[in-house]
Amino acid sequence: MDTVNLDDILKHKNAPNLFLKNDRINQFLSLISKINGLKYALICLGLTLIFSIYLVFGWGNNFICNLSTTILPVFISISAVKSTEPYDTKSLLIYWIVYAILGCFEYLACSLCNSLRIYWLVKFILLTWFYISGAAKTNKLIQLDGILKDLEEKQEVEKQEEEEEEEKEEENQNVEDVEKQQEEEEEEEKEVEEEEEEEQKSDDDEPTVELTLEQIIAQNGDSSTLDLQMRGLTNEDMKIIGNTLKNNKTVTKLNLVGNSFESEGIQYLADGLRNNTTLTTLEFGNTDFSDEAAKHLADVLKINTTLTTIGLFNNKIGVEGARHLADALKNNTTLKTIDLGMNQIGTEGAQNFSDTLKNNTGLTEFHIQCNEIGDNGAKYLIDALRNNKTLKVLGIFGNEITGEGLIHLADVLQENTILIELNIRANPIRVKGLQYLADALQYKTALTTLILSSNKMGTEGLQSLADCLKDNTTLTTLQSYENGIDDNGLSYLVDALGKNKTLATFELSSSGISTDGAPHLAEILRNNATLTTLNCGSGGIGYEGVQHLADALRNNTTLTSINLGGNGLESKGVQYLADALRNNNTLMILEMRSNQIDAKGAQQLADALQSNTGLTTLDLNSNRIENKGAQYLADALRNNKTLTTLDIGENEIKGKGIQYLANALQSNTVIFFLTYLPFSSLLFT
């Protein structure tokens, strides 16, 4: 006898629950449950009882038949109409419409045949047949829809493949055409490459042997410079270098930049320097130089009498290391230049060096840029200038100095008659700081070079600077790039530089000067009789604005160098400058890199070079002159004998263009700077 399986019992027991949780039934029951709060099972039980009552009283059969022949066909028909599928609407819709119409006729017949039992049997059979045939038709439509979709996808794939094949054929044809056009150029390039390959073949065949430090020093021979930068030197290597320096009588400059040292390695080098009497320059930049290493170097500086220049930029020297070096320099009178930029010296370290500068009589250049010395650190150093009698260059840029840090500068510069260069760029001194500077420059000082770049001076600050330039008689170089000097601000300088009689170099690059500011620059060139160098690169002068400058250059007899790089001049603007060069033989350096100059612009310059006898340096780097433009320039150089340097790198000049330039060298000694693969950086002389 078969045993009853518990799993089967549970399966049948759970069947009603699974049926009730069907998605469509669940939505209907959930709606009723929300209204009256009854459970699904109770709702179903109630509905079952209602249907049973209908059946008992003879009305249930009529209700079920009429419901199925009206509600269900209408629902499916509406769904079919709303559907976006192309193959599930027409025939299925017709089917259900016919079904609904028959249902209406049947409803009328029901009143006549309601008492006949055979009527209900026929009606049931008819309904069953309609449902079965409808389901079959629907299934066929679904299958047909899938088949048609597959056919569509297949046809689309085939169409894409055909299009790709056609594109490949076109590309292959284009490639063949391009290859044919390039064959001639490649042959010419190969000739040039073969010549160079033959020259380098012997060197390439030789195996590369890594030299030891002893071999490098031995090969250096009697050279005055021992360059060991970025060699990955170890402490043992430093010991070898130290021992070498003890008795060396030829090396005057030792470059150790880019090597990472421990303090032990510096100790070995310091031991060698105690007995060395020839080394004058020592470069330690970017070597992880620490406070302890600074102590070893300071011990040497206390007794060394030959070192004049030490570079310690970008290291890890803090307050303690600064104190050791400052103490050593109090009595050292031979060291002239020290660069401590990009360390961690801070305000306290600046104070230590301030005490040293008050008494030091040897240093002429002191650079402490990017050390976060702040306003107080700047005050310490400026105060030291009252007593210092030797320092000529002070670099304190990038130190978060505001206008407050320069508050005593005017008084100090009146007393100090030695300092000739002050670099305070990249400090937020703003308008207030510039007013202090302007006050200082109104008096007769020794300052000849002032670097104010990247200080966000604004229009008001520029106005203060312009006012002082009217009366200043010492300043010869003013660097004010990246200061946001717009066209309106530039107008203040027109009157000031018209009256100034000493300024020779003025740098305004990256200052936002546009086409509207060009007339102001032109006015400066017309009125100023001392300016020799003008840098207004990286602006927006454009080909319309450069016309004003070109007109001013026709009659200018003092300007020898002008930088117009990155100003969108194009070949239209080059035409104006080329016309000016035919009459101007004073200008010696013309920089026009990154100006979208093409072969036509190169031709215009080449025509001007045929008659110009003043220009010695022409910078056309990063333009688009290509081989044709190179040919024009090469032709011009056959007659021009004054141009000595021509930078045409990054101009898409290939083998044929290089050959034009090489041929020009037969009658000219100009230096060409080129950048072209596979030659990389190529220098023709």
C-alpha distance (Angstrom), angle and dihedral (degrees) to the residues before:
residue distance angle dihedral
M1 . . .
D2 3.78 . .
T3 3.78 115.1 .
V4 3.76 121.9 -131.8
N5 3.81 110.7 -105.2
L6 3.81 113.5 -135.4
D7 3.80 91.1 -149.3
D8 3.81 90.7 56.8
I9 3.80 90.8 50.9
L10 3.80 91.7 50.4
K11 3.78 90.5 45.5
H12 3.83 92.3 55.0
K13 3.75 90.6 41.5
N14 3.81 92.5 54.7
A15 3.83 94.7 42.9
P16 3.83 94.0 89.8
N17 3.81 90.7 50.2
L18 3.80 91.8 50.9
F19 3.80 90.0 48.1
L20 3.79 91.9 50.3
K21 3.82 91.3 49.9
N22 3.78 92.1 55.5
D23 3.85 108.7 128.5
R24 3.79 96.9 -116.6
I25 3.81 96.2 41.1
N26 3.78 91.7 41.9
Q27 3.82 92.2 57.5
F28 3.81 92.1 52.3
L29 3.81 94.4 45.8
S30 3.79 91.7 44.5
L31 3.81 90.6 56.7
I32 3.82 92.5 51.5
S33 3.80 91.3 44.0
K34 3.81 91.4 55.4
I35 3.82 90.4 52.8
N36 3.82 99.7 49.3
G37 3.83 103.4 14.4
L38 3.86 94.0 -125.8
K39 3.78 124.3 142.5
Y40 3.81 121.3 -105.1
A41 3.83 93.1 -110.6
L42 3.81 93.7 53.0
I43 3.81 91.1 48.3
C44 3.83 91.4 51.7
L45 3.80 91.2 46.1
G46 3.79 90.6 52.4
L47 3.80 92.9 49.1
T48 3.80 90.3 48.9
L49 3.80 91.1 53.2
I50 3.83 90.9 50.0
F51 3.81 91.6 52.3
S52 3.80 90.1 46.7
I53 3.81 91.0 53.8
Y54 3.79 90.2 50.0
L55 3.79 90.3 51.8
V56 3.78 93.1 46.6
F57 3.80 92.8 53.4
G58 3.82 93.5 44.0
W59 3.75 98.2 -110.2
G60 3.82 100.4 94.6
N61 3.77 95.1 77.9
N62 3.78 92.0 53.8
F63 3.83 92.5 47.0
I64 3.81 94.5 50.5
C65 3.80 93.8 48.1
N66 3.80 94.9 47.0
L67 3.82 92.6 45.3
S68 3.82 92.9 52.2
T69 3.82 93.1 46.5
T70 3.83 94.7 50.1
I71 3.83 115.0 26.1
L72 3.80 100.1 38.6
P73 3.85 97.6 46.7
V74 3.81 91.8 47.2
F75 3.82 92.2 49.9
I76 3.82 94.2 49.0
S77 3.81 92.1 44.3
I78 3.82 92.8 53.2
S79 3.81 90.7 47.1
A80 3.79 90.0 51.9
V81 3.80 92.3 50.6
K82 3.84 92.8 49.8
S83 3.80 93.9 46.4
T84 3.84 118.3 107.9
E85 3.80 93.2 -151.1
P86 3.84 111.7 110.5
Y87 3.82 99.5 -145.2
D88 3.84 105.8 45.2
T89 3.81 104.2 65.5
K90 3.80 121.3 61.2
S91 3.81 107.1 50.3
L92 3.79 93.7 32.7
L93 3.78 91.2 49.7
I94 3.83 91.9 50.6
Y95 3.79 89.7 49.5
W96 3.78 94.4 55.3
I97 3.82 94.3 41.8
V98 3.81 89.5 55.5
Y99 3.78 88.3 46.4
A100 3.81 91.4 52.7
I101 3.84 93.0 47.3
L102 3.80 91.2 51.0
G103 3.77 87.8 48.7
C104 3.80 90.0 56.8
F105 3.82 91.6 50.8
E106 3.78 89.2 47.1
Y107 3.78 90.7 53.3
L108 3.81 89.7 57.5
A109 3.81 91.8 46.4
C110 3.76 89.9 50.5
S111 3.81 91.9 70.5
L112 3.81 89.9 56.9
C113 3.82 99.6 41.5
N114 3.75 100.7 31.2
S115 3.81 93.8 114.6
L116 3.81 95.1 50.7
R117 3.84 113.6 94.8
I118 3.80 91.8 -159.1
Y119 3.79 88.6 60.9
W120 3.79 91.4 62.9
L121 3.79 91.9 49.1
V122 3.84 92.4 51.8
K123 3.77 90.8 45.4
F124 3.80 92.4 51.5
I125 3.82 92.2 49.5
L126 3.82 91.2 48.3
L127 3.80 92.5 50.1
T128 3.79 91.5 48.1
W129 3.81 91.0 51.2
F130 3.80 91.5 50.3
Y131 3.79 92.7 50.0
I132 3.80 93.4 48.1
S133 3.80 94.4 47.1
G134 3.82 91.5 44.5
A135 3.79 91.9 51.8
A136 3.80 90.8 48.3
K137 3.80 92.3 49.5
T138 3.79 91.3 48.0
N139 3.80 91.0 49.9
K140 3.82 90.8 51.1
L141 3.78 91.1 50.1
I142 3.80 91.1 51.2
Q143 3.80 90.7 49.5
L144 3.80 91.2 46.0
D145 3.78 90.5 49.8
G146 3.82 90.9 53.7
I147 3.80 92.0 47.0
L148 3.80 92.7 49.4
K149 3.80 91.4 47.5
D150 3.80 90.2 51.5
L151 3.81 89.1 50.0
E152 3.78 91.0 49.4
E153 3.81 92.5 49.8
K154 3.78 90.9 47.7
Q155 3.80 92.0 49.7
E156 3.80 90.6 47.7
V157 3.81 91.8 50.9
E158 3.80 90.7 48.9
K159 3.80 90.1 48.8
Q160 3.82 91.6 50.9
E161 3.78 91.1 48.7
E162 3.80 90.4 51.6
E163 3.81 91.3 49.4
E164 3.81 91.3 48.2
E165 3.79 90.6 50.6
E166 3.81 90.3 50.6
E167 3.82 90.9 49.0
K168 3.79 91.0 48.9
E169 3.78 90.5 50.8
E170 3.82 90.2 50.9
E171 3.81 91.5 46.7
N172 3.78 91.5 48.6
Q173 3.77 89.5 50.5
N174 3.81 91.2 49.2
V175 3.80 91.1 47.0
E176 3.77 90.3 51.5
D177 3.81 90.5 51.0
V178 3.80 92.2 48.0
E179 3.79 91.9 46.3
K180 3.77 90.5 52.9
Q181 3.79 90.5 51.2
Q182 3.78 92.2 47.8
E183 3.77 96.5 47.5
E184 3.79 93.2 82.7
E185 3.80 93.2 48.4
E186 3.81 91.6 45.7
E187 3.78 91.3 52.4
E188 3.79 90.4 53.2
E189 3.79 91.1 46.3
K190 3.78 91.2 49.5
E191 3.78 90.3 56.5
V192 3.80 90.5 55.2
E193 3.81 91.8 44.1
E194 3.79 93.0 48.8
E195 3.77 90.8 53.9
E196 3.79 91.6 52.4
E197 3.79 92.7 43.0
E198 3.78 90.3 54.6
E199 3.79 90.3 51.2
Q200 3.80 92.7 49.9
K201 3.79 97.9 36.1
S202 3.77 95.2 92.7
D203 3.81 91.1 49.8
D204 3.81 93.0 47.4
D205 3.79 92.9 51.0
E206 3.78 92.1 56.8
P207 3.83 112.9 91.5
T208 3.82 116.4 -113.2
V209 3.78 110.8 -115.3
E210 3.80 120.8 -168.3
L211 3.76 108.3 -131.4
T212 3.77 123.0 -136.5
L213 3.79 120.3 -124.2
E214 3.80 90.5 -105.9
Q215 3.81 90.1 53.9
I216 3.82 91.9 48.7
I217 3.79 91.0 51.6
A218 3.81 90.8 45.9
Q219 3.81 92.0 50.3
N220 3.80 89.7 49.9
G221 3.79 87.0 70.9
D222 3.78 114.6 169.5
S223 3.80 94.7 -16.1
S224 3.79 114.2 136.9
T225 3.83 92.7 -139.2
L226 3.80 124.9 63.9
D227 3.81 106.1 -166.3
L228 3.81 112.0 -164.9
Q229 3.80 99.6 150.8
M230 3.82 117.9 150.0
R231 3.81 94.7 3.5
G232 3.79 97.1 131.9
L233 3.79 91.1 -118.9
T234 3.80 118.6 -167.0
N235 3.79 131.7 -152.8
E236 3.80 89.4 -94.1
D237 3.79 89.7 53.0
M238 3.79 89.7 52.1
K239 3.78 88.3 52.5
I240 3.81 89.6 54.9
I241 3.82 91.0 48.6
G242 3.80 91.1 48.3
N243 3.80 92.0 51.7
T244 3.81 90.1 47.6
L245 3.81 92.7 52.7
K246 3.80 92.9 52.4
N247 3.78 92.5 75.1
N248 3.83 102.6 16.3
K249 3.81 114.4 120.8
T250 3.82 101.4 176.9
V251 3.82 110.3 51.2
T252 3.79 112.1 90.6
K253 3.82 98.7 163.7
L254 3.83 127.1 46.0
N255 3.81 117.5 -171.5
L256 3.82 114.3 -163.1
V257 3.82 98.0 157.4
G258 3.80 116.5 148.6
N259 3.81 98.4 21.0
S260 3.79 119.9 120.3
F261 3.81 111.1 -131.7
E262 3.76 135.1 -174.1
S263 3.79 119.3 -144.6
E264 3.82 88.7 -104.2
G265 3.80 90.2 63.0
I266 3.82 91.4 50.9
Q267 3.80 88.6 50.2
Y268 3.83 90.1 58.0
L269 3.80 90.9 49.1
A270 3.80 91.9 46.8
D271 3.80 90.5 53.7
G272 3.80 89.1 55.6
L273 3.79 93.2 47.8
R274 3.81 92.7 55.7
N275 3.81 90.1 74.3
N276 3.82 98.9 30.4
T277 3.80 115.3 107.6
T278 3.82 102.3 175.2
L279 3.83 109.3 51.9
T280 3.82 111.1 102.8
T281 3.83 104.2 163.4
L282 3.80 126.9 48.5
E283 3.83 121.7 180.0
F284 3.84 116.8 -162.9
G285 3.81 99.8 160.0
N286 3.82 118.0 151.3
T287 3.82 95.7 2.5
D288 3.84 101.7 124.9
F289 3.80 87.7 -107.0
S290 3.83 106.2 -172.8
D291 3.81 135.9 -162.2
E292 3.80 90.7 -96.9
A293 3.80 90.8 51.0
A294 3.81 88.3 49.7
K295 3.81 88.6 55.7
H296 3.83 91.3 55.2
L297 3.80 90.8 49.3
A298 3.81 91.5 46.1
D299 3.80 90.4 55.1
V300 3.81 88.7 56.4
L301 3.82 93.8 47.1
K302 3.79 90.2 56.8
I303 3.80 90.6 65.8
N304 3.84 105.1 19.6
T305 3.80 115.7 104.8
T306 3.82 102.2 179.2
L307 3.83 108.6 54.5
T308 3.81 110.9 100.3
T309 3.84 102.9 164.3
I310 3.81 130.9 39.2
G311 3.80 125.1 176.8
L312 3.81 116.5 -160.6
F313 3.82 101.5 157.0
N314 3.82 122.5 149.2
N315 3.79 99.5 18.0
K316 3.80 139.4 119.4
I317 3.78 101.4 -96.7
G318 3.79 110.4 145.0
V319 3.79 135.8 178.3
E320 3.81 93.3 -64.7
G321 3.79 93.7 50.6
A322 3.81 90.5 46.4
R323 3.80 89.9 53.6
H324 3.84 92.0 53.0
L325 3.81 92.8 49.3
A326 3.81 93.4 43.9
D327 3.81 91.3 52.2
A328 3.81 91.1 49.4
L329 3.81 92.6 51.4
K330 3.80 94.8 52.7
N331 3.79 91.0 83.1
N332 3.83 100.4 21.6
T333 3.80 110.0 105.5
T334 3.81 101.1 172.3
L335 3.82 103.2 62.1
K336 3.81 107.8 93.5
T337 3.82 104.5 172.9
I338 3.80 132.6 32.0
D339 3.81 125.3 174.1
L340 3.81 114.1 -160.8
G341 3.78 97.1 162.2
M342 3.82 121.7 148.3
N343 3.80 99.4 19.9
Q344 3.82 131.4 115.4
I345 3.77 100.5 -101.4
G346 3.82 98.0 131.7
T347 3.79 129.5 178.0
E348 3.81 95.2 -48.9
G349 3.79 91.8 51.7
A350 3.81 90.1 49.7
Q351 3.80 88.8 53.3
N352 3.83 90.4 53.9
F353 3.80 91.4 52.6
S354 3.81 90.4 45.2
D355 3.80 89.7 59.8
T356 3.81 88.9 49.7
L357 3.82 95.3 48.7
K358 3.79 91.4 54.2
N359 3.82 90.0 66.3
N360 3.83 105.1 20.6
T361 3.79 113.6 109.8
G362 3.79 100.0 -177.7
L363 3.82 110.9 56.0
T364 3.81 116.4 94.0
E365 3.84 98.7 167.0
F366 3.80 125.4 39.7
H367 3.82 120.0 177.6
I368 3.79 119.4 -175.4
Q369 3.81 100.4 154.9
C370 3.82 123.3 157.3
N371 3.81 96.9 16.7
E372 3.83 100.6 120.2
I373 3.79 93.6 -118.5
G374 3.83 91.2 151.9
D375 3.80 127.3 -167.5
N376 3.80 94.8 -45.0
G377 3.79 92.5 50.9
A378 3.81 90.2 50.2
K379 3.81 90.5 50.5
Y380 3.81 90.7 52.6
L381 3.81 92.8 52.0
I382 3.81 95.1 42.8
D383 3.80 89.5 49.6
A384 3.82 89.5 53.4
L385 3.80 89.3 60.0
R386 3.80 89.8 69.5
N387 3.80 91.0 73.1
N388 3.82 102.9 23.9
K389 3.81 113.5 103.8
T390 3.82 102.0 -179.1
L391 3.83 111.5 41.4
K392 3.82 111.3 107.9
V393 3.83 102.5 165.8
L394 3.82 126.5 43.6
G395 3.81 120.1 -178.9
I396 3.81 115.2 -170.1
F397 3.80 101.2 148.0
G398 3.80 123.2 143.8
N399 3.82 95.3 25.4
E400 3.83 102.6 121.8
I401 3.80 91.2 -107.1
T402 3.81 115.3 164.8
G403 3.78 130.0 -169.1
E404 3.82 89.7 -80.1
G405 3.79 90.1 64.7
L406 3.81 91.1 60.6
I407 3.78 97.2 46.2
H408 3.85 94.3 112.9
L409 3.80 96.2 38.0
A410 3.80 96.4 99.8
D411 3.81 93.4 54.1
V412 3.80 93.0 45.1
L413 3.81 95.4 49.4
Q414 3.80 89.9 52.4
E415 3.79 90.0 56.7
N416 3.82 97.1 38.4
T417 3.79 113.9 76.6
I418 3.81 97.4 173.3
L419 3.84 109.0 60.4
I420 3.81 109.5 95.2
E421 3.84 102.3 165.9
L422 3.81 129.8 44.7
N423 3.81 120.9 180.0
I424 3.80 113.3 -167.7
R425 3.80 100.3 148.7
A426 3.81 122.7 143.6
N427 3.81 93.7 31.8
P428 3.83 122.5 121.1
I429 3.81 93.6 -123.3
R430 3.82 90.8 137.4
V431 3.80 122.5 169.7
K432 3.80 97.6 -29.4
G433 3.79 93.7 52.0
L434 3.79 91.6 47.0
Q435 3.78 90.4 53.2
Y436 3.81 89.5 56.1
L437 3.80 89.5 49.0
A438 3.78 91.8 47.7
D439 3.80 90.0 52.5
A440 3.80 89.5 52.4
L441 3.79 94.6 48.4
Q442 3.79 93.7 51.3
Y443 3.79 88.5 71.5
K444 3.78 126.1 67.8
T445 3.80 104.1 -91.1
A446 3.79 134.4 161.4
L447 3.81 92.3 -117.1
T448 3.82 112.2 122.1
T449 3.83 101.7 160.8
L450 3.80 124.9 47.6
I451 3.81 121.4 178.4
L452 3.80 111.5 -163.4
S453 3.80 101.6 156.0
S454 3.82 123.1 144.7
N455 3.81 94.6 16.1
K456 3.82 100.2 121.3
M457 3.78 92.3 -128.7
G458 3.80 95.1 168.4
T459 3.79 126.7 -162.2
E460 3.82 95.7 -61.0
G461 3.79 92.8 50.8
L462 3.78 91.2 47.1
Q463 3.79 90.0 52.7
S464 3.82 89.8 56.1
L465 3.79 90.4 49.2
A466 3.79 91.9 48.4
D467 3.81 91.4 52.2
C468 3.79 92.4 55.8
L469 3.82 93.5 46.4
K470 3.79 90.0 62.6
D471 3.81 91.3 68.7
N472 3.81 102.8 24.8
T473 3.80 113.3 112.6
T474 3.82 102.8 178.4
L475 3.80 109.4 49.9
T476 3.82 112.2 100.5
T477 3.83 101.7 163.1
L478 3.80 126.9 43.5
Q479 3.80 120.1 177.1
S480 3.78 112.4 -168.3
Y481 3.80 105.8 152.8
E482 3.82 122.4 146.5
N483 3.79 92.0 23.5
G484 3.77 101.0 121.4
I485 3.80 94.0 -111.9
D486 3.78 101.5 169.4
D487 3.79 129.8 -170.4
N488 3.82 93.3 -83.8
G489 3.78 92.7 49.0
L490 3.78 90.2 50.1
S491 3.79 89.6 59.3
Y492 3.84 89.7 67.8
L493 3.79 90.2 60.4
V494 3.81 94.6 54.7
D495 3.79 94.2 74.4
A496 3.82 93.9 36.3
L497 3.80 96.2 53.0
G498 3.76 90.7 42.1
K499 3.81 87.6 64.6
N500 3.82 98.2 35.0
K501 3.80 113.1 99.7
T502 3.81 103.0 -175.0
L503 3.83 111.8 43.5
A504 3.81 109.4 109.7
T505 3.82 104.2 163.2
F506 3.80 124.0 45.1
E507 3.83 121.3 175.2
L508 3.80 118.0 -165.5
S509 3.80 103.1 154.7
S510 3.82 120.0 147.7
S511 3.80 91.2 15.5
G512 3.79 101.4 125.9
I513 3.80 97.9 -105.9
S514 3.80 109.5 163.9
T515 3.79 136.6 -175.0
D516 3.81 89.3 -75.6
G517 3.80 91.0 57.1
A518 3.81 94.5 52.9
P519 3.85 94.0 83.2
H520 3.83 88.6 57.6
L521 3.81 90.8 53.2
A522 3.78 89.8 48.2
E523 3.80 90.1 51.4
I524 3.81 90.1 52.9
L525 3.82 90.3 53.3
R526 3.79 90.9 50.3
N527 3.81 96.8 48.1
N528 3.81 103.5 34.1
A529 3.79 116.4 80.5
T530 3.83 99.9 -176.3
L531 3.81 106.4 48.0
T532 3.82 110.4 112.7
T533 3.82 102.1 163.4
L534 3.81 126.8 42.7
N535 3.80 122.0 177.7
C536 3.80 114.7 -171.5
G537 3.80 99.0 148.0
S538 3.81 126.0 146.1
G539 3.79 95.7 36.1
G540 3.77 138.5 113.2
I541 3.80 102.8 -103.5
G542 3.81 93.0 130.7
Y543 3.78 128.5 -174.2
E544 3.80 91.8 -65.2
G545 3.80 93.9 53.2
V546 3.79 95.6 45.4
Q547 3.80 88.9 61.6
H548 3.82 88.5 72.2
L549 3.81 91.5 50.7
A550 3.79 92.0 47.5
D551 3.80 91.0 52.7
A552 3.82 90.0 51.8
L553 3.82 92.1 48.7
R554 3.79 92.5 57.3
N555 3.80 91.4 75.0
N556 3.81 101.5 22.7
T557 3.81 112.6 114.7
T558 3.82 102.0 177.8
L559 3.81 109.6 50.9
T560 3.81 110.8 95.4
S561 3.83 101.0 168.1
I562 3.80 133.3 34.7
N563 3.81 129.2 173.3
L564 3.81 115.2 -154.7
G565 3.80 97.7 158.7
G566 3.80 119.4 145.9
N567 3.80 96.8 16.1
G568 3.80 102.0 119.8
L569 3.81 93.9 -113.4
E570 3.81 96.4 152.5
S571 3.79 120.3 -177.8
K572 3.82 91.0 -60.7
G573 3.79 90.7 64.0
V574 3.80 92.4 42.8
Q575 3.80 89.2 60.5
Y576 3.82 90.5 62.0
L577 3.81 92.2 49.2
A578 3.80 92.3 45.5
D579 3.79 90.0 54.7
A580 3.81 89.7 50.4
L581 3.82 92.3 50.4
R582 3.79 90.6 59.3
N583 3.81 88.6 66.1
N584 3.81 101.4 28.6
N585 3.81 116.7 77.0
T586 3.81 95.7 161.9
L587 3.79 98.7 74.1
M588 3.81 109.2 90.8
I589 3.82 104.0 170.4
L590 3.81 124.3 44.6
E591 3.83 118.9 176.8
M592 3.81 117.3 -168.7
R593 3.79 105.6 152.8
S594 3.81 120.6 152.4
N595 3.82 96.6 20.4
Q596 3.83 102.5 124.5
I597 3.80 91.2 -110.9
D598 3.80 112.7 169.1
A599 3.81 134.1 -168.6
K600 3.80 91.0 -74.2
G601 3.79 91.0 57.6
A602 3.81 90.1 48.0
Q603 3.80 88.8 52.8
Q604 3.80 90.8 52.9
L605 3.80 91.5 51.4
A606 3.79 91.0 45.3
D607 3.80 90.5 55.0
A608 3.81 89.7 51.6
L609 3.82 92.0 49.2
Q610 3.78 89.8 58.1
S611 3.81 89.6 73.3
N612 3.83 104.8 18.6
T613 3.82 114.3 104.1
G614 3.81 100.9 177.1
L615 3.81 109.2 59.3
T616 3.83 113.8 96.5
T617 3.83 101.9 163.9
L618 3.81 127.3 40.3
D619 3.82 120.4 179.2
L620 3.82 114.9 -163.5
N621 3.80 97.5 153.1
S622 3.82 119.3 151.9
N623 3.80 99.0 19.1
R624 3.82 132.4 113.9
I625 3.78 106.4 -106.5
E626 3.85 93.3 128.2
N627 3.82 123.8 177.5
K628 3.80 95.2 -42.7
G629 3.78 92.6 54.0
A630 3.81 90.3 46.7
Q631 3.80 88.5 54.8
Y632 3.82 91.6 54.2
L633 3.81 91.7 49.8
A634 3.80 92.5 45.9
D635 3.81 90.7 52.8
A636 3.81 90.5 50.9
L637 3.80 92.2 52.0
R638 3.77 91.1 61.3
N639 3.80 87.8 72.4
N640 3.82 102.4 25.6
K641 3.81 111.7 85.7
T642 3.82 101.0 172.0
L643 3.82 104.4 62.2
T644 3.82 108.0 95.8
T645 3.83 103.2 168.7
L646 3.80 128.5 40.1
D647 3.82 119.9 175.3
I648 3.81 110.3 -164.2
G649 3.80 99.3 151.8
E650 3.82 120.7 143.5
N651 3.81 93.1 27.0
E652 3.81 100.9 118.7
I653 3.80 90.8 -108.1
K654 3.80 108.9 162.9
G655 3.79 137.4 -179.1
K656 3.79 98.4 -57.3
G657 3.81 92.8 46.4
I658 3.80 91.4 48.3
Q659 3.78 89.1 51.2
Y660 3.82 90.5 54.4
L661 3.80 89.9 53.6
A662 3.79 92.7 45.3
N663 3.80 90.3 53.4
A664 3.81 89.7 51.2
L665 3.81 89.7 59.1
Q666 3.77 89.8 68.8
S667 3.80 88.6 75.9
N668 3.84 100.6 23.1
T669 3.81 137.5 51.8
V670 3.81 97.3 -152.4
I671 3.81 118.4 142.5
F672 3.81 114.0 -123.7
F673 3.79 122.0 -157.1
L674 3.79 110.9 -158.2
T675 3.79 135.4 171.3
Y676 3.78 112.5 -162.7
L677 3.79 133.7 138.9
P678 3.00 130.7 -91.4
F679 3.79 88.4 22.5
S680 3.82 91.7 50.5
S681 3.79 106.6 -171.7
L682 3.78 106.4 10.8
L683 3.78 126.6 -176.9
F684 3.78 120.5 -166.4
T685 3.79 119.8 -166.3
